[in-house]
Amino acid sequence: MSATALPPVLETVEFDDEGFMVDPNAWTPEIAEGIAQAMSLELTDRHWVVINFNRAEFEESGEPPTLRRITKKTDVSTKEIYQLFPGGPAKIAARVAGLGKPTGCI
């Protein structure tokens, strides 16, 4: 994410070189909306199913979930998650959820 194109809510949020939040504990739903806006995503209730699952999994395990875990533990199918978060759904969902890059993502 380019510093010049950031929505105002993101101006004080620190991101690493790959665009992931440095401090996942600083995340808020408003920050998620800002990240999504910067990525040209309009969040729907279905996006929030994935985002909230990612946050819950991170709270429990300290790691963002893999794509397989998301599709096995939610009612979001693989096809749907690719539609919701095109171009790398596990990575993009983790980014919007304020988490680091999931293990196994390149």
Beta strands, then each sheet from edge to edge (+ up, - down):
end
